[in-house]
Amino acid sequence: MAPSSTSALPLTANSNMSKPVTIRKLALAANVSIGTVSRALKGQSGLSEQTRGEILKLAADMGYDLGKLRSTRPRRILFVYNRELSSLATNPYYSHVLHGAETACREQAVDLSVLSVAPGEAVAPQVRRGGADAILAAGHFDAGTMQALRGCDLPMVLVAHFHAGIHCVNDDSIYGARAMTEHLLAQGAKRLAFIGGPLANHSVAQRLKGFRQALFAAGRLADPTLEVELDATIDYGEAGRKAMRGLLALPQPPDAIFAYNDQTALRALEACVDAGLSVPQDVLIAGYDDIDDAARSQPALTTIRVDKERLCREAVLQLLDGRVEPGETLLPVDLVVRDSTVRART
């Protein structure tokens, strides 16, 4: 039910009272979002007084324990990430994402704890042990883990991924991929290739979409032989080199590579050097994210700069402000041109 609706909320309580009534159950019964119920119970703005009153009456009828309401502002945020991403301390992307969360929580005097999870684990008990008031989830999760996190009945924001029914904070990957592809075309590229990961990863799918959009806008047809996915069965670094070797083995190899992230682009660059090719004279190579190694590589890597720390700072502020309605916040990105895509003039 939209907050502006004048129809009454259903007031029939669930006859099975053996289980505690959660905010999620209230939202389902009231046909509104979890965020709307949470704001009504906490006295926050953003909904009509009629809607607030109807939700409070429904909560009373269903036996919701108002005594367990938390303060309007979360005091402890739980940062949850997929353990399959490897250690946050060494991951060149998510280490910055976590640092953004740490900085924002320190500035806002909020406690932050960290939990790694893996597919098939019992997530809810681990979350409860942490005593968190809100969840900040980062990166890709399998469907089962996402369902378990949503079932914890806590305000949640998802960073660097997308899931329907949750508020998500992402970089504008479609725009970034379009900008990069347009740059490569402007540098004279004729056969552009895209190296990506699994399309279940939201950012990969969005970047491939932006890549294709830019080609279409330029009157170029997307060539499926020039769109390759990393081999998930082998070492991540070797997968990037293998993908590049496969592209170079084509009867008509590409003259420009756009990799969905910098780590893959750097491995593709290595494969080109191993094959005796010059970057950028023979092949243009570009990545995405602007990790620290991008500027240090030889040649320095052209990339799309993502403010990784800002992603989490924004997510923390949204949790603290109660802005957890389903939807997506997109943050801007910047094209950073370096030597790997700029050929010397002759």
C-alpha positions as CSV (number, residue, x, y, z in Angstrom):
1,M,0.0,0.0,0.0
2,A,1.4,3.4,-0.9
3,P,1.6,5.8,2.0
4,S,-0.8,8.2,0.2
5,S,-3.6,5.5,-0.1
6,T,-6.8,6.1,1.8
7,S,-7.8,2.5,2.0
8,A,-7.5,0.8,5.4
9,L,-4.8,-1.7,6.1
10,P,-5.9,-5.3,6.7
11,L,-6.4,-5.8,10.5
12,T,-6.6,-9.5,10.7
13,A,-4.0,-11.0,12.9
14,N,-2.2,-14.2,12.2
15,S,-3.9,-16.9,14.2
16,N,-0.6,-18.7,14.6
17,M,1.0,-16.8,17.5
18,S,3.5,-19.4,18.4
19,K,6.2,-17.5,16.6
20,P,7.1,-13.9,17.4
21,V,5.7,-11.2,15.2
22,T,8.5,-9.6,13.1
23,I,8.6,-6.3,11.2
24,R,8.6,-8.5,8.0
25,K,5.3,-10.2,9.0
26,L,3.8,-6.8,9.8
27,A,4.9,-5.5,6.4
28,L,3.4,-8.5,4.6
29,A,0.1,-8.2,6.5
30,A,-0.1,-4.4,5.9
31,N,1.0,-4.8,2.2
32,V,3.7,-2.1,2.7
33,S,7.5,-2.2,2.7
34,I,9.6,-3.1,5.7
35,G,11.0,0.4,5.7
36,T,7.5,1.9,6.0
37,V,6.7,-0.3,8.9
38,S,10.0,0.5,10.6
39,R,9.5,4.2,10.2
40,A,5.9,4.0,11.6
41,L,7.0,2.0,14.6
42,K,10.0,4.4,15.3
43,G,8.0,7.6,14.7
44,Q,10.1,8.6,11.7
45,S,9.0,10.9,8.9
46,G,8.2,9.9,5.4
47,L,4.6,8.5,5.7
48,S,1.2,9.9,6.5
49,E,-0.2,10.0,10.0
50,Q,-3.1,7.8,8.8
51,T,-0.7,5.1,7.5
52,R,1.3,5.4,10.7
53,G,-1.8,4.9,12.8
54,E,-3.0,2.0,10.8
55,I,0.3,0.2,11.1
56,L,0.5,0.8,14.9
57,K,-3.0,-0.6,15.3
58,L,-2.1,-3.6,13.2
59,A,1.1,-4.1,15.3
60,A,-1.0,-4.1,18.4
61,D,-3.6,-6.5,17.0
62,M,-0.9,-8.9,15.9
63,G,0.8,-8.8,19.2
64,Y,4.0,-7.1,18.1
65,D,6.4,-6.5,21.0
66,L,6.8,-2.7,20.9
67,G,9.3,-3.0,23.8
68,K,11.9,-4.5,21.5
69,L,12.0,-1.4,19.2
70,R,15.4,-0.1,18.7
71,S,16.3,3.6,18.8
72,T,15.6,5.6,15.6
73,R,19.3,5.6,14.9
74,P,21.2,2.3,14.7
75,R,24.0,2.0,17.3
76,R,25.8,-1.0,15.8
77,I,26.1,-1.8,12.1
78,L,27.2,-5.3,10.9
79,F,29.3,-5.3,7.7
80,V,28.6,-8.6,5.9
81,Y,30.6,-9.8,3.0
82,N,31.0,-13.0,1.0
83,R,34.0,-15.0,2.2
84,E,34.6,-16.2,-1.4
85,L,35.8,-12.7,-2.2
86,S,39.0,-13.6,-0.2
87,S,40.4,-11.6,2.6
88,L,39.2,-8.0,2.8
89,A,42.7,-6.9,3.9
90,T,44.1,-8.0,0.6
91,N,41.2,-7.5,-1.8
92,P,42.1,-4.4,-3.8
93,Y,38.4,-3.4,-4.2
94,Y,36.6,-4.4,-1.0
95,S,39.4,-3.3,1.3
96,H,38.6,0.3,0.3
97,V,34.8,-0.4,0.6
98,L,35.3,-1.6,4.2
99,H,37.5,1.4,5.0
100,G,34.7,3.7,3.8
101,A,32.3,2.0,6.3
102,E,34.8,2.3,9.1
103,T,35.4,6.0,8.5
104,A,31.7,6.8,8.3
105,C,30.9,4.8,11.4
106,R,33.7,6.4,13.3
107,E,32.5,9.9,12.3
108,Q,28.9,9.1,13.3
109,A,29.9,7.4,16.6
110,V,28.5,4.1,15.5
111,D,30.0,0.7,16.3
112,L,31.0,-1.5,13.3
113,S,31.5,-5.2,13.3
114,V,32.5,-7.5,10.4
115,L,31.1,-10.9,9.4
116,S,32.1,-13.1,6.5
117,V,29.6,-15.7,5.3
118,A,29.6,-18.4,2.7
119,P,26.9,-20.2,0.7
120,G,25.1,-22.8,2.8
121,E,26.0,-21.4,6.2
122,A,23.4,-20.6,8.9
123,V,23.5,-16.8,8.6
124,A,20.8,-15.7,11.0
125,P,22.5,-17.1,14.2
126,Q,25.7,-15.4,13.3
127,V,24.0,-12.1,12.8
128,R,22.1,-12.3,16.1
129,R,25.3,-13.0,18.0
130,G,26.7,-9.7,16.8
131,G,23.8,-7.7,18.4
132,A,23.6,-5.4,15.3
133,D,20.9,-2.9,14.7
134,A,21.4,-2.8,10.9
135,I,23.2,-4.7,8.2
136,L,25.5,-3.3,5.5
137,A,26.0,-6.1,3.0
138,A,28.8,-5.7,0.4
139,G,29.2,-7.5,-2.9
140,H,27.6,-10.5,-4.6
141,F,25.7,-13.1,-2.5
142,D,23.9,-16.2,-3.6
143,A,20.1,-16.3,-3.4
144,G,20.0,-18.4,-0.2
145,T,22.3,-16.0,1.7
146,M,20.4,-13.0,0.6
147,Q,17.2,-14.6,1.7
148,A,18.7,-15.4,5.1
149,L,20.0,-11.8,5.5
150,R,16.6,-10.4,4.7
151,G,15.0,-12.7,7.1
152,C,17.0,-11.3,10.0
153,D,14.4,-8.5,10.2
154,L,17.0,-5.7,10.4
155,P,17.3,-2.5,8.2
156,M,19.7,-3.4,5.4
157,V,21.5,-1.7,2.6
158,L,23.4,-3.6,-0.1
159,V,26.6,-2.1,-1.6
160,A,28.2,-3.1,-5.0
161,H,25.4,-5.4,-6.0
162,F,21.7,-5.3,-6.7
163,H,18.8,-7.3,-5.3
164,A,15.1,-6.6,-5.7
165,G,13.4,-5.5,-2.5
166,I,16.5,-4.0,-0.9
167,H,18.0,-0.5,-1.1
168,C,21.3,-0.8,-3.1
169,V,24.2,1.6,-3.5
170,N,26.2,1.1,-6.7
171,D,28.5,3.0,-9.1
172,D,26.9,4.0,-12.4
173,S,28.3,1.0,-14.3
174,I,26.3,1.5,-17.5
175,Y,27.5,5.1,-17.8
176,G,31.1,4.1,-17.0
177,A,31.2,1.3,-19.5
178,R,29.7,3.5,-22.2
179,A,32.3,6.2,-21.5
180,M,35.2,3.7,-21.7
181,T,33.9,2.1,-24.9
182,E,33.4,5.5,-26.5
183,H,37.0,6.4,-25.5
184,L,38.4,3.2,-27.1
185,L,36.4,3.9,-30.3
186,A,37.8,7.4,-30.3
187,Q,41.3,6.0,-30.1
188,G,40.7,4.2,-33.4
189,A,39.8,0.7,-32.1
190,K,38.1,-1.5,-34.7
191,R,37.6,-4.8,-33.0
192,L,36.7,-4.2,-29.3
193,A,36.5,-7.2,-26.9
194,F,34.9,-7.4,-23.5
195,I,36.3,-9.7,-20.7
196,G,33.8,-10.2,-17.9
197,G,32.9,-12.4,-15.0
198,P,29.6,-14.2,-14.4
199,L,26.5,-12.2,-15.5
200,A,24.9,-13.1,-12.2
201,N,27.2,-10.4,-10.8
202,H,25.2,-7.1,-11.2
203,S,28.2,-4.9,-12.0
204,V,29.4,-7.3,-14.8
205,A,26.0,-7.4,-16.4
206,Q,25.7,-3.6,-16.2
207,R,29.1,-3.0,-17.7
208,L,28.5,-5.4,-20.5
209,K,25.2,-3.6,-21.2
210,G,27.0,-0.2,-21.3
211,F,29.6,-1.7,-23.6
212,R,27.0,-2.9,-26.0
213,Q,25.0,0.3,-25.9
214,A,28.1,2.3,-26.9
215,L,28.8,0.0,-29.8
216,F,25.2,0.2,-31.0
217,A,25.3,4.0,-30.7
218,A,28.4,4.0,-32.9
219,G,26.8,1.8,-35.5
220,R,28.9,-1.2,-34.6
221,L,27.5,-4.7,-34.2
222,A,28.4,-6.6,-31.0
223,D,30.5,-9.7,-31.9
224,P,29.8,-12.6,-29.5
225,T,33.2,-14.1,-30.2
226,L,34.7,-10.9,-28.7
227,E,32.7,-11.2,-25.4
228,V,34.3,-13.7,-23.1
229,E,33.7,-14.8,-19.5
230,L,36.4,-15.7,-17.1
231,D,36.9,-19.4,-16.3
232,A,35.6,-19.8,-12.8
233,T,37.2,-23.2,-12.3
234,I,40.8,-21.9,-12.3
235,D,42.8,-19.4,-10.4
236,Y,41.4,-15.9,-10.8
237,G,44.6,-14.3,-12.1
238,E,45.2,-17.2,-14.5
239,A,41.6,-16.9,-15.8
240,G,42.3,-13.4,-16.9
241,R,45.4,-14.4,-18.8
242,K,43.6,-17.4,-20.3
243,A,40.8,-15.2,-21.6
244,M,43.2,-12.9,-23.2
245,R,45.2,-15.7,-24.8
246,G,41.9,-17.1,-26.3
247,L,41.1,-13.7,-27.8
248,L,44.6,-13.4,-29.3
249,A,44.1,-16.9,-30.9
250,L,41.1,-15.8,-32.9
251,P,41.5,-15.5,-36.7
252,Q,40.8,-11.8,-36.3
253,P,42.0,-10.9,-32.8
254,P,40.8,-7.7,-31.1
255,D,42.7,-4.5,-31.2
256,A,41.2,-3.2,-27.9
257,I,40.2,-4.9,-24.6
258,F,37.8,-3.6,-22.1
259,A,37.9,-5.7,-18.9
260,Y,35.2,-5.5,-16.3
261,N,37.7,-4.8,-13.6
262,D,41.3,-3.7,-13.3
263,Q,42.6,-7.0,-11.9
264,T,41.4,-8.8,-15.1
265,A,42.8,-6.0,-17.3
266,L,46.2,-6.2,-15.7
267,R,46.3,-10.0,-16.3
268,A,45.2,-9.4,-19.9
269,L,48.1,-6.9,-20.2
270,E,50.5,-9.6,-19.0
271,A,49.3,-12.1,-21.5
272,C,49.8,-9.5,-24.3
273,V,53.4,-8.8,-23.2
274,D,54.0,-12.6,-23.0
275,A,52.8,-12.9,-26.6
276,G,55.3,-10.3,-27.7
277,L,52.7,-7.5,-28.3
278,S,53.0,-3.9,-27.4
279,V,50.4,-2.1,-25.3
280,P,49.1,0.2,-26.5
281,Q,50.7,0.1,-30.0
282,D,49.3,-3.3,-30.9
283,V,46.4,-3.6,-28.4
284,L,44.6,-1.0,-26.3
285,I,43.7,-2.3,-22.8
286,A,41.4,-0.7,-20.2
287,G,39.9,-1.7,-16.9
288,Y,37.4,-0.6,-14.3
289,D,37.5,0.4,-10.6
290,D,40.9,2.3,-10.5
291,I,42.6,0.0,-7.9
292,D,46.0,1.2,-6.7
293,D,47.9,-1.1,-9.1
294,A,46.2,0.5,-12.1
295,A,48.4,3.6,-11.9
296,R,51.6,1.6,-11.1
297,S,51.4,-0.9,-14.0
298,Q,53.6,-0.6,-17.1
299,P,52.1,1.0,-19.0
300,A,49.7,2.7,-16.6
301,L,46.2,1.4,-17.0
302,T,43.3,3.4,-18.3
303,T,40.3,2.8,-16.1
304,I,37.0,4.0,-14.7
305,R,37.5,5.5,-11.3
306,V,35.0,4.4,-8.7
307,D,34.9,6.1,-5.3
308,K,34.8,2.9,-3.4
309,E,34.9,4.4,0.0
310,R,32.1,6.8,-0.8
311,L,29.9,3.8,-1.7
312,C,30.0,2.6,1.9
313,R,29.9,6.1,3.4
314,E,26.6,6.7,1.6
315,A,25.2,3.3,2.6
316,V,26.0,4.0,6.3
317,L,24.3,7.4,6.2
318,Q,21.3,5.8,4.6
319,L,21.1,3.2,7.3
320,L,21.4,5.9,10.0
321,D,18.7,8.0,8.4
322,G,16.3,5.1,7.9
323,R,16.4,5.4,4.1
324,V,16.1,1.7,3.4
325,E,13.2,1.7,0.9
326,P,13.8,-0.8,-2.0
327,G,15.6,0.9,-4.9
328,E,19.0,2.0,-6.0
329,T,21.3,4.9,-5.5
330,L,23.9,5.4,-8.3
331,L,27.1,7.2,-7.6
332,P,29.0,9.0,-10.4
333,V,32.2,7.6,-11.9
334,D,35.1,9.2,-13.9
335,L,37.1,8.1,-16.9
336,V,40.8,8.1,-16.2
337,V,42.9,8.0,-19.3
338,R,46.5,6.6,-19.0
339,D,49.1,5.2,-21.3
340,S,47.5,1.8,-21.9
341,T,45.1,3.3,-24.4
342,V,47.0,6.3,-25.9
343,R,49.1,5.4,-28.9
344,A,52.1,7.6,-29.7
345,R,51.5,9.9,-32.6
346,T,53.6,9.3,-35.7
